Amino acid sequence: MISILSTITTIMLAFSVFYVGSFVATEGKDERGQLIMGKASIYTYILVTVGFVATVIVEAMISLSVEQLIQVLAIVYGLLATVHAFLIFRFKKQF
């Protein structure tokens, strides 16, 4: 189950990186684009901290193997990248 989620979030990560990269290349250079990226990055930074704490708690409660820990980190990173891309999309419509 965890490997399926890891694979799905890795695919989401790839799409998110492409979306954020295309936004930075096209609209991220002006003041509006900088504002959008800044707002999205602030929220994502908070979620990075939450994801780190959640990973540490899960590791403390359940002894994960190295492979499982890597898969959990892939899931967390994929979700973070997806949220960051979604926030850029949302703020792009808002501003």
C-alpha positions in Angstrom: 0.0 0.0 0.0 2.7 2.4 0.9 4.6 1.7 -2.3 1.5 2.5 -4.4 1.1 5.8 -2.6 4.8 6.5 -3.1 4.5 5.9 -6.8 1.4 8.1 -7.2 2.9 11.0 -5.3 6.1 10.7 -7.3 4.0 11.1 -10.5 2.3 14.1 -8.8 5.7 15.5 -7.9 6.8 15.3 -11.6 3.7 17.2 -12.8 4.1 19.7 -9.9 7.7 20.5 -10.7 6.8 21.0 -14.4 4.0 23.4 -13.5 6.0 25.4 -11.0 9.0 25.5 -13.4 6.8 26.7 -16.2 5.3 29.4 -14.0 8.7 30.6 -12.8 9.9 30.7 -16.4 6.9 32.6 -17.8 5.3 34.7 -15.0 7.7 34.5 -12.1 10.0 37.3 -13.1 7.6 40.2 -12.6 6.3 41.7 -9.3 3.0 39.8 -9.5 4.8 36.5 -10.1 7.2 37.1 -7.2 4.2 37.9 -4.9 2.5 34.6 -5.9 5.6 32.6 -5.4 6.3 34.2 -2.1 2.8 33.6 -0.7 2.8 30.0 -1.9 6.3 29.4 -0.5 5.3 30.7 3.0 2.4 28.2 3.2 4.6 25.4 1.8 7.3 26.1 4.3 4.8 25.7 7.2 3.7 22.4 5.7 7.3 21.2 5.4 7.7 21.7 9.2 4.4 19.8 9.8 5.5 17.0 7.5 8.8 16.7 9.2 7.2 16.5 12.6 4.7 14.0 11.4 7.4 11.8 9.9 9.4 11.9 13.2 6.3 11.0 15.2 5.5 8.1 12.9 9.1 6.9 13.0 9.0 7.1 16.8 5.8 5.2 17.1 6.4 2.6 14.4 9.8 1.3 13.6 10.1 1.7 9.9 12.7 0.0 7.7 14.9 2.2 5.5 12.9 1.4 2.4 9.6 2.3 4.2 11.1 5.6 5.5 12.3 6.5 2.0 8.8 5.8 0.7 7.2 7.9 3.4 9.6 10.8 2.6 8.7 10.4 -1.1 5.0 10.6 -0.2 5.5 13.7 2.0 7.7 15.4 -0.6 5.3 14.6 -3.4 2.4 16.0 -1.4 4.3 19.2 -0.5 5.2 19.8 -4.2 1.6 19.2 -5.2 0.3 21.7 -2.6 2.9 24.2 -3.6 1.8 23.9 -7.3 -1.9 24.1 -6.2 -1.2 27.3 -4.2 0.5 28.9 -7.1 -2.4 28.0 -9.3 -4.9 29.4 -6.7 -2.9 32.6 -6.1 -2.5 33.1 -9.9 -6.3 33.2 -10.2 -6.6 35.4 -7.1 -4.1 38.1 -8.0 
